[in-house]
Amino acid sequence: MIDLLPVDQARKILLQSFHPVELVEISITLALGYVLAESVVSPIDFPSFSNSSMDGFAVISSDLINATPDNPANLKIIEDIPAGYIPQKRVGIGQASRIMTGAMLPEGADCVIQVELTQELPGNSIVQCLASLKTGESIRPIGHDFHQGSRLLPAGTRLEPHHLGLLASIGLQTVRVFRKPKIALLTTGNELLPFGSHLEVGKIIDSNSIILTSLIERSGGSIIQLGISRDSEEDLRSHLDAAVKTGADMIVSSAGVSVGEYDFVRSVISQRGMIDFWRINIRPGKPFAFGNYHNIPFFGLPGNPVSSFIIFLIFVLPSIKKMCGFNDLFEKRIQAILSMSVESDGRESYLRSNATLSKTGEIHVRLTDSHQGSGNLFGLAGSNALLIVPSGVKSLPSGAQVKFILLGDLIDE
């Protein structure tokens, strides 16, 4: 009997083959989804000038010490200060400047009273202040958010819209990032029809290419579509050679890695590369190959779509993330309480499940009602979690502490 390689050992071996790709400098307008290669340090204090956090009047707090609705402080309005305007007058005792949110604080003023706490007397430029304030109220001082030299984003950050807004706010126009690694994708099988084809008897639509394309793009890779290879060594070799010519950083295929008469992947890879391992102690997805073709890392995923999906999450995803420059490579595993008894076969198993959040804050997880067959995409589509049954464990009782990978949002009970 062939020993099955443990999941953790397999991940350790294959990750040694991957390193971050080279750096590029790009405009922040194009940087969404890229990973920072260098930490971003602020060249300025932000805000760079003291400003008002609301619409109101810039005043001197000592003028309002005893102000109440019954005993208002009457101040003379000397200037209007809209956002983007540089104040021209200094606020003195008994004076106020009307100011808008975000506008520069005038000299002399040490607080801003919001407009709702004031009342203007018609026709004589007098504002009545109806409350007392402390020095600094409703003011955003220089450097209130961060100071010059502050580290704003660490290297390894995947740039999201709010990150790009932060970079724009300090005047940054370009960033140094890891380029997106090029991932060549092919599916194999005489039974496959391209997506969009009319379904024929005895054939199936190629769903794996849709799943894997989406996963690759979401993980930060740039996809190279190689199409469908038929079950022959010649056609498979032709597709793999095409991947080499594109300069791919990784090749991912699905199906053809088992021991069937028409499973040619391992043979073809070994002719112009090598297979490091191909049987993993995992369920689903045991027939999985990793190696290289012309020194390009190669992943041979199972043909069953659920197996292909899970093998990608566990093995391919951290490899792409390492090439992208991520700091955190692995999927997050969340603790939960098992809501039903579960049987397994002793392999490390990833079972389609649903995780719920109780009103008391506990997370519960149970298997989906559909079967756990590796071709059951319906069951995967109806799941928000993958329950993890550790290697060597053949049963788990209801109430056991378990871990799972969250695929979507928790369900509220």
N, C-alpha and C positions, 0 to 999 in steps of 0.2 A: 504494500500500500504506500502511495506517495504521500509524504508529509506535506501538510498545508502550511504555508508561511503565515505567521501571525500578522495582523493588520499593522500594529505599531512598528514591527521590524521592517515590513515592506515599505512603509512610509519613510522610515529613516534611511533605508537604502536608496530609494529613488530620489529623495530630496537632495542627496549628495551630488546628483547630476545637474542640478539647476543653480543658476546664479542670476542676479539682476542683469537685465539688458543694459545697453549703453544709454547715456543721458542725452536729452535734447532740450533746447530752450524754445518755448512756444509762448504765444500771446495768451493772456489769461482768458481771452474771449473764446479760445479753442481748448482750454485746459480741463474742461469738465470730465471727470472720470479718470484722469491721469493721477499718478502717485508722485508726490513731491520727492525729489532726490536730495534736496537740501532744506534745512530748517529756514523758515522765514523770520527775520528779525526786523522789527519796526525801525524805520529811519527817522520817525517823528514821534512827538507826543501826540496823543489823540484823546479828546479833541485838541487841536493846536491853539485854540483860543477859548476863554471862558464864555459860555453862552447860556441862554435861558432854556430851561426844560419845559416851558409852557408859555402860553399867551398871557400877558399881564403887564405889570409895571415894574421897572427896575428902580429900586428905592434904597434908602439907608435904613437899616433895621432899627436904629435908635430913634428914628422918627415915629415908629409904630409901637413903642413900648406899652402904651396904655390904650391902644386902639381897640374898639369894640363896635358892634352895630349901633349901640346907643351913644358911643363916644368916638366917632370916627376921626382919623387923622387926615386933615386936608392938606394935599400937596399940589404944587403947581407943575403942570405937564410942560416940559421944556423941549421935547423932541420925540419923534416917532422913529423906531428902529425896526425895519423889516429885516427878514433873513437875507444875508448877503450884503448888507449895508454896514459901513464902518461908522460908528457913532462919532458925532462931531462935537458934542457937548458933555462936559463933566457934570455928574449929578451932585448937587450940593444939599445942605440941610434944607428941608422943606420942599424939596423938588423930586420929580419923578419923570422917567422916560417910558413912554409906551413901547413895549417890546414884544416881538413875535417869537414863537418856538424856534429854537436854533439860532436866533440872532445873537450877535456879539454883545456881551455885557459892557455897558459904558463905564468909564472911569468914575470912581466915587461910589457907585452902587455896590452893595454887598449882599443883596438878596432880591428875589422877584416875588411879588405878590400876584397870585393868579387873578385873572379878570373877574372870576365869580365872587371874589372877596372884596370887590371894589364897586364904586358907584360914581359915575361922572356927573358933575353939575353942568347943566347945559349952558353953553355960551361963554364960559369964563375960564376954560382950560384948567379946571380944578378937578382932581380925582379924590374921592373920599375912600380911605382904606379902612376896612371894617374888622381887621384882625391884626394881632401882633405876630411878628416873625422873628426867627433866629437868623443870625448871620449865616450865609451860605445856602439858605433854603431856595429850592427850585433853580439852583445854578449847577451847571456841569463845568467844573473847573478844568483848566489845562491838565491833560494827562489823566483825566477821570477814568477813561477806559483802559489805557495802557500808556507806558512811557517809552521814549526812545531807547532802543536796545532790548526791549521786551521780546521774548520768543513768542511769536503769534501762532505758528503752526510747526510741528516737528516734522522732520523727514519721515517718510513713510505714510503720510496722511493722504488718503484718497480725496481728491478735490471735489467737493459738492458745491451746490449753488451758494450756500451761506459762506463757505470758505472764499469763493471767488469774490463775493461782495466785500468781505473783509480786506482782501488784497487790493481791490479797486479803491477802497477808502483811504489807503495810505499812498496811493499814486503809483502802485506797482503795475507795470505793463506786461512784463514777461516773467515766467518762472522756469526753473530747471526741473525737469521731470524725467522719469524713466519712460522711454517710448513704449508703446503697446506691443507686446510680443506677438509675432505672427504665428497663428495656430492653423495648420492645414488639417482639414476635416474631410474624411471620406466614410461612406457606409458601404457595406459589402453584402451581396446576396442576389441570386438570380430571381428571387421572388419579389424584389423591391420595385416599386413604381415611384417615380419622382413626385414630390408634393405638387398637387394640382392636377394630377392625372385622373382619368376616369378609371374607377376601380374595376378590375377584371377578375374573373373566376380563377382562384388559385394564386392570386397575387395579393400583396399588401402595400399600402401607402407607406413610404419612408417617413415615419414619425421621428426616428432617432436624430435625423439631421436637423429637424426643427428644434428638438429639445436641446441638443448639444450646441447648436449655433447660439441659442439664447443663453445657455449657461456660460459659454466662452465669452460672449460679449459682456454679460453682466459681471464676469470675473475680471475684466480688464484687458482681455485679449482682442486682437484684431483677426478676423476670420478670413481664411482662404478656403473657398469651397472647391473640393476636388470631385464632387458628384458621387455617383454610385459605381462601384467596381463589381463586375460580374465574378462568379465563382470560378476563376481560372488563374493560374499563376501568372500568365502573360498579362492579363488585364490588370491584376492587382499590382504587378511590378510597374506597369506603365503609369498607374495613378501615383504610386509612391515616388517614382522618378520625377513626376511632375511637381510633387511637393518639394523635392530637393532643388529643382530649378527656380522655384519661387523664393528661395532663401528662407524657408520656414524655420522658426525656432523650435517648433514642436509639431509632431504628427499625431493626430488622434483618429482612430478608426473604430467602427463598431461592427461586431459579428465576425465569424470566421476564425476565432481563436481557440475553439474547443478541439475535439479529437475526431470530428466527423470526416467522412470521405471527401467532403467539399470544403473543409476548413484549411485554407492554404496560408493564412496570415503568418503563422509562426515559421513555416518553411521559407517563405519568401523573405521575411525579415532576416532570418539567420544566414541567407545566402550573401547578403550585402551589409550585414550588421551583426547584431546578436540579441538574444533574448536573455535578460537577467533573471526573470522569474515569470511564472504564468499561472500558478495555482495558489490562491490566497484563502486563508481560513475566514471566509466572510460569506454571509447570506443576506440577500442574493448577490450573485456576481462572482462566484468561484472561478470560472474560466476568464481570467484577466491577464493580459501579457504586458510586460514592461521591458523595454530594451532600447535599441537605437538602430536607425537605418541611415547609412552613410554619415554616422556620427550625429544624427539629429535624434533627440529623444523621441521615443515612440510609445504610445499607449494603445493597446488593443483592448477595447472594451467589449463586454458581452453584447449579443444581439438583442436579447430581450430588453425592452425599453426601460422597465423599472430597474433592472440590474445595471444598465448603462448609466442611468441617472444617478444611482447611489454610488457606483464606482467613481464617477466623475466627482461627486461631492467629497468623497473620502481621499482620493488619490490625485486626480488631475487638478482640482481647484487649488490646493495648497502649492502645487508646482507652478501653476500660472501666477499665483500671488507672489511667490518668491521671485520669479522673473520680473514682475511688475514693481518690486521694491517694497512690498508691504512689510510692516513689522509683525503683524499678527497673521499667521498663515492658516490656522485651523478653525474649523467650524466651532461655534459656541455650543457647549453641552450644558443643558439646564436640568436641575434636579426637580423631581416630581414624585407624587404618590401614585402607584399603580392602582387602577380602579377595577381590575379583573385579574384572574390568574392567567398566566401565559406559558405555553409550552414551546420549546425550541429544540434544535438538534445538536446543540453543543458548539456550533460555529458562532463567531461574533455576528450578531444579527441586527439588522436595521429594518424594523417592522413599521408598516404604515399605520399611523395612529392619529388620534385627535387629542389635543391638550386643551384643558379648560381651566379658567381662573375662577375659583370659588369666591363667594361674597366675603369669606374670612381671609382671603389672600393666599390660600393654598392652591398649588397647581396640581391637577389630576390628569392622568393620561390613560387612555385605553385604546385597544386596537380598533380599527375601523370595522364596520360590519361586513365589508366585502372580503373576499379571500386574499391571501398574501402571495398569490402566484406572480412570478417575475414578469409576466406579460400583461398584468392587470393595471393598465394606465388609469382606468376608471377609479380604482381604489386609491391610487396615488393622487389623482386630481381631487378626491374627496378628503384628503388628509391635510393636516397642518403641522404634522410632526413625524419624526422617525424615532420610534422607541428603540433604545440600544439594549440588547441582551448580551452581556459579556461572554467571551469565549469560555467554554467549559460549563456554562450554566444551561441546564435543560428544562428548568421550570422556575417560575417566579410566582409567589402567592399574591393575591389581592392585598393591598396595603403596603407592599414592599417599596422601599426607596429606590428609584430608578433614575436614569438620565435619558434625555432625548435631545434631538436636533430640531429646532423650530423652523418650519418651512414657510409659515405665513403668520397671521396674527392669532394670538390666544383667543379662544372662545369664552365669552362670559357666561357663567352658569345662570 
